[in-house]
Amino acid sequence: MGAQLRVYKRRIKSVTATKKITKAMEMIAASRVVKAQRKVTASMPYATELTRAVTAVATGANDKHPLTTEAEAPTRAAVLLLSSDRGLAGAFNSNAIKAAEKLTKKLQDEGKEVDTYIVGRRGIAHYNFRERKIAGQWTGFTDAPSYADAKTIAAPLIEAIETDSAEGGVDELHIVYTEFISMMTQEATGSRLLPLSLEQVAEEAGTTDQARPLYDFEPSAEDVLDALLPRYVESRIYNALLQSAASKHAATRRAMKSATDNAGDLINALTRSANAARQAEITQEISEIVGGSSALADASAGSDK
């Protein structure tokens, strides 16, 4: 076997092994995205009803609650970025990071100081590499987040917005995550969680065109709001975590499918090149045999004379 043919054989073997890995990762991601979709669907009824309850309480409160009232001159904001712990997901993480940076620049242009909180090793690595300050970070659960993870993330964010901005707190809380639209479409998006916009909350709950019921609150609407708002923030973060997880798995499946297809195309190209090299070797061997035979025939004819 010639040297060139051996090179082709080694490359075909290597690419075939890579193709098996990417195919396995594609199948794993496909199964995980289905589970993540189910979790997103299962979380929606609770989130919708909780949003309706918050809307009703906030509307019925006589005095404006600190968490539903915008500061007259907001000076500080918090941005929560949801990335993933792992790569191999195409532009999933880069799109989320770009959306967070765009939102951060917009807030800074408005004269606000921004504290960044990050979920996922990829986002943390991006900010650490550029030596940017991170106010809080969490890792290890982005592939399969739980409600307990959402509570852990929400606690310092709620504490920050309940603290006066002059004392290191924030006036606004924003979240950037990847919305799962379909298996082929995922979009990095940002939204403001706090202070609450009652019109936006009502739209999310589907109560914009409905007459809101009247409630009596015990001990008071403000106390009920104090209890409901942390649950609201937790549920919103949990839903965003689930959507980001589903989007990440869908992006991984798509990236691995593309890698598998490309590996197949490369194997076909290498096989054709190997066949051409083998044919060239055979042609050369035949030429050498014919040439040797002709030389022997000429030598024999000369000796006969």
Secondary structure, DSSP 4 states (H G I P E B T S, - for coil): --HHHHHHHHHHHHHHHHHHHHHHHHHHHHHHHHHHHHHHHHHHHHHHHHHHHHHHHHHH-SSPPTTTS--SS--EEEEEEE--S---STTHHHHHHHHHHHHHHHHHHTT-EEEEEEESHHHHHHHHHTT---SEEE-S-TTS--HHHHHHHHHHHHHHHHS-GGGT--SEEEEEEEEE-SSS-EEEEEEEEES--HHHHHHHHT-TTSPPPP---SS-HHHHHHHHHHHHHHHHHHHHHHHHHHHHHHHHHHHHHHHHHHHHHHHHHHHHHHHHHHHHHHHHHHHHHHHHHHHHHHHHHHHH-
